[in-house]
Amino acid sequence: MGMQGLFGEAVDRIGGEPISARMARKAPIRHLDPALLLATLTVSAFGALMIFSATASKQEAAGLDPAAFLKRQIIYMVVGAIGLIAVSLFDYRHYRGLTPIVYGVGMLLLAGVLSPLGDVQNGAQSWFSFGSFQMQPSEFAKLAAIVTLAAFLHERKGDVGARDVIVSCALIALPCLLILLQPDLGSMLVYVAILLGVLLVGGGKVRHFLALGLAGFLSVIMVLQIGVLEQYQIDRITSFMDANPDIREEGYNLLQSKAAIANGGWNGQGLQERNTQTSLDFVPEQQTDFIFTAVGEQLGFVGSASLLALFALLLWRAIRIAAMSRDLFGTLIAAGIAAMWGFQIFISVGMTMGIMPITGLPLPFMSFGGSSLITNFLAVGLLLNVHMRRFI
């Protein structure tokens, strides 16, 4: 090494610690991921616009405030942004010691919603109601599951055995059981996706995934046989496989959804255009589970492709943060969030086009609802947290 290199290293280590490390510790915000933050705000604003477009005509026809849904979504965005900042400021490595509390609170909320305190809507007891606002515990418990799994597998240091897989499955089985009792099959499947994603990155082996696949197949058969799900829910889930579903019952949502997207063509029908599936309120729950149909019809292929590109950017940043993390705990948190987003995006978009079962999953950052939006903002806060401390 030359004299310049020796001199530079000596200067860099004044005080016994690299200057870059001291600067990072004092100001981790210097390593903020602007692309992730910008993509989050862009998709959220895009979602608010589409929610307004999907609900304004119906609200106006009923003599109500056309911007009512938009205003509430903006409130959820502000609350989510505050949560994002709070989560990103607290060093994520300290969360490992808090996992029993985080997991316990999440399970208590899931159990509590099954009590008389829970509210039943659309055949599922999944919400706590506070006046005009509602909270869905299964959304917030996703992050509790991710952090808990990440903390457990972090201790294994990549050497995952059969016993570790069983413990990981047990940690996910409890929330899955509580959610299945609501019943909410779509949300339960998200937890399964989180488990598989975290295990894959955490050191799970091929034989583990083969065993999990067999167990999953047997579990689906058992769920269908013991009658946990109502018949209308089974019909709704399996309607996408029926070439000629009953359009008066389970096939109605699917038919209207596909018609709306097809009507969009290349450039779309335009926002607030009259005499469309969206403006005439033909697609049920269009501001929530079926928000992608509003994008497809009003903004066409160009708008839909732009939205998918933004989602691809979000997933890329999450995967990149997982790869760049300083420790396995941060890597597993980012991997769990990427698995959660990837699964929900694929299912939510796919069900509107008839290629995936209708499970009632919200589209991240796009669908109307405070629990989903705030949870996703908190997830971004965790990702930013890991990214900002990758040098510390």
Secondary structure, DSSP 8 states (H G I E B T S, - for coil): --HHHHHHHHHHTGGGS-HHHHHHHH-GGGG--HHHHHHHHHHHHHHHHHHHHHHHHHHHHTTS-TTHHHHHHHHHHHHHHHHHHHHHHS-GGGGGGGHHHHHHHHHHHHHHTTSTTSEEETTEEEEEEETTEEE-HHHHHHHHHHHHHHHHHHTTTT---HHHHHHHHHHHHHHHHHHHTTT-HHHHHHHHHHHHHHHHHHT--HHHHHHHHHHHHHHHHHHHHHT-S-HHHHHHHHGGG-SS--TTTTTHHHHHHHHHHHHHTTT-S-TT-SSSTTTTT-STTTTTTTHHHHHHHHHHHHHHHHHHHHHHHHHHHHHHHHHH-SSHHHHHHHHHHHHHHHHHHHHHHHHHTTSS-------TTTSS-HHHHHHHHHHHHHHHHHHHTTT-
